[in-house]
Amino acid sequence: MARKEKPLKPIRRIHGGAKLPHHKNSAEIQTEVMPAPDTVYIPLSQHIGAPANPIVKKGDQVFVGTIIAEATGFVSAPVHSSVSGTVKGVVDKVLNGAAAVKCVEIESDGEMKIDPDLKAFPVNTAEDIAAAAKACGLVGLGGAGFPAHVKLSPSKDTKIDTLIINAAECEPYITSDYRECMENVDGIIAATYLLKEKLNIEKVIICVENNKPKAIEKLMEVATNKQDVDDTVKLMKLPSTYPQGAEKVIIYSATGRKVPLGKLPSDVGCIVMNVTSLAKLYDFIVTGMPLTAKRITVDGSAVDTPKNLMVPIGTPISAVLKYLGIDADIVERIIMGGPMMGQPVSSLDAVVEKRTNALLIMKKDERARTTTACIRCGRCQKTCPMNLTPARVETAYKKGDTAAYKTLNVNYCIECGSCSFICPAKRPLTEVMRIAKIHLGGSKNE
Amino acid sequence: MSNLLKAASSPHIRHEDTTAGIMLDVVLALSPAAVYGCVIFGLRAVFVLLTTVITAIASEFLWNLILKKPQTIGDISAVVTGLLLGMNLSPYTPLPIAAIGSVAAIIVIKQMFGGLGYNFVNPALGARIILLVSFPSFMTKFSEPISDVISSATPLADLKATSIKTLFFGMHSGCIGETSAFLLIIGGLYLIVRKVINPIIPVSFIGTVALLATVSGENPLKYILSGGLMLGAIFMATDYVTSPTANWGKLIFGIGCGAITFVIRRFGSLPEGVSYAILLMNIITPLINRIPFSRPFGYKEVKTDE
């Protein structure tokens, strides 16, 4: 019997944050499975860390779920075939950006036959969970692409007491996690209690933004499930203030704990998992099907009917456009991910990756944006969730005063994009923050 | 590679507010008091305001044209400067002097220091002070509303003679835009609701003056409703460029402005202290901005680690 329960309120609220237009146009649209394209190009590096090592060669027959590349270190992830067909080779291909990346090119036979060798992956211990995540090729599906098994294998002397399930989905447009909540609540329930038990977690907090009442209702089933005998699984309703879903922000909201600079969530006793990652991990444990397809939201000004598509990983964007019947000539910009942190796509050869959660396809921007001088309104400072002063960093950048970057704490920046978003003078503040971080010697905050 | 797309750094969406939009809001907020000034002081006031606004725009236009810089009059900041300056002048100001004020504001105080965002004092305020010290006799000639009688004293010179109601609604002599506290407060509330300004500076500024007046045995209401305090506290002290960005900084700034205003009014020989108070606080704003009022998220913990 479901208990009557109300969602929790956040323990703490971050400084700043931006109110964004939500544009969740595709929220109530059922996921549609996209048929396999003729050819997929599966990149060997779809995660943070060492690229995977290919173990297939030209002419090999592969199926959906066949491993095609092995992880090459602790921080790395294996890659699996997303279609059934014939390997055409391991090729260097320019997908997105200027540099060529190694990909496995597979010609699809169109039948999407599942690898007969796939079998369930039984788990008994915490180590098994991490091993399952690794074998699944699971990476942070929220967009970060950090190999999931790494965060599931904390060092022996760190005590993890809280599992935070991130269903905040704070970026505008994207509804892929939302659809996961709506379509697979049973999987989420099973995954939650399995992880809670095996990882010996004291408290599970499922976090959703308050702009998704239906998802809150659905996920309440997780928190009020009969398996939750000691009432340790809670649902938390977060304000829809961007960037609520950012790892440090969600930990602070859910537990009041601050992750210090350069530290990981495990250092404050937390594991944060994206809701889709969690469900995928459970699916792998039960069926043995690794991460081969990804639900992406397709929206933007060039898209007449927004959709949630289940797309085989490695599908070129040109194939997605063709499937949706979008004329490539009217497209001016494509963003992979959300409009705040998403990567711009420079060519239609770019492919859908594990961490892709949306494709925003834009027509020519109708409004011209004029940049003016900084008027020192202080909005960037007020909005920054990390409590930084982007406008002053920009001043230092223009003066070439790289020494000031340290005193201005640019290495704390999480590159959420809020400062550029809010700036009335339309200055490229986030871009400058990124450059300043590189000057300071890499980002230690991610 | 075929079919190259346009790629720009994230974020890919922007807030609808623009610099020009903010400036337009300020103009809008100033207009009730400006219109009221024109009604009670007549055509002279209209001409003064027109002169300052048009000269301000023209100065910026010509500066950019002559120095071959990108044209910036579209950001509407020159209109704000011109309007504010005009509202801070007596309706009896000779038009050439009003024009000199606008040229000084735009060219000397704003553009010579780098244009919008780089001026170290509020341009309109700086220009008013330049005019005050350059042409003192013209700048202190006021007239009673409606009638055309020239009098040299504003209610500030003889506070006891004017009722609070008169002061609040503004039917008394003074600069064009400073007389009606009521309309200025309405404009200020509009800016606060539109989130253009933060109430900290005006509230702490006016609050400090009221508090100090009460302590020294004066009528606080008359003190805050007279002279240029409302106009200065709501519209000039809140100038983004020359006031601190952090909230604690704004509070220090507001209290400082209030204290200096009170000291000048109470003990100084000048009739009005608001302009100088804001000017002095403008100058120390860069120092206030250097005070690290807040630490980045997750900062303390790192310190204890080390």
Interface residues (C-beta under 8 A of the other chain):
Chain A: I14 H15 A18 L20 P21 V94 P172 K248 Y252 K258 V259 P260 L261 G262 K263 S318 A328 V331 E332 R333 I334 I335 P339 M340 M341 G342 Q343 P344 V345 S346 S347 L348 D349 L360 M362 R369 T370 T372 A373 C374 I375 R376 C377 G378 Q381 P385 M386 N387 L388 T389 A391 R392 N409 Y412 E415 G417 S418 S420 F421 I422 C423 P424 A425 K426 P428 T430 E431 R434
Chain B: M1 S2 N3 L4 L5 K6 A7 A8 S9 S10 P11 H12 I13 R14 H15 D17 T18 T19 A20 G21 I22 T72 G74 D75 S77 G115 L116 G117 Y118 Y240 V241 T245 A246 N289 S294 R295 P296 F297 G298 Y299 K300 E301 V302 D305
